[in-house]
Amino acid sequence: MSTMKNDLLSLFVCLLTLLIIGLSACEDDDQPCEHAYGSWTVTVHPGCETTGIRVRECTKMW
């Protein structure tokens, strides 16, 4: 029973930590978050008959 309580407590702490990180992604809640994008990453290279795909992610979100 003690192990189950420890597991639930650990899960609660992890979820609380994720919530705090998610809410603090933007410094000021009154203004919208201005994303800061990293460099482009090619996920699918273009071919003769296919279009390539490249993506970039906001560095503030994770």
N, C-alpha and C positions, 0 to 999 in steps of 0.2 A: 504494500500500500504506500509505503514511503517513496518508492521509486516512481509511482504514478504521480504523486504530489510534486516531486522534483521535476518530472517531465512537463507537467502542466505549468509549473512556475517558469521553467525555461522557455516554454512556448509563449507564455504571456510576456516575458521580458523581451523576447525577439520581436514579437508583434508590436510592442510599445516602442521599441527602438526604430523599427521600420516606419511607424507612424510619425515619430518625431522627425526623422530624416526627411520623409516626404513633405511634411508641413514646413520644414525650414529650407526647402529647395530654393525658394525666392526670399530674399532678405527683407523686403518691404511688402506687406500684404496690400497696401493701398495702391500700389502700382503693379501693372502686369509684369510677369517675368519676361525679361529679355533674354532670349536664348543665346548661348555662345556655342557655335558649332565648331566641331573639329574638322579635320581634313576629310576629303572624299575617299571612300573605299570602294573599289570595284568588286561587286559580288558576282556578276555575270559578265564575262568578256564578250564584246560584240563579235559577231561572225558575218559571213557573207549574206546570210538570210535571216539573221536574228539581231535584235537590238540588245545592246548591253545595258546593264543596270549598275548604278553606283549610288551609294547611300552615305549619309553623314548623320551623326547624332549630336544632340545637345550635351555638352560636357557638364552642365550644371545639374542635370537630372540624375545622374548616377555617378 
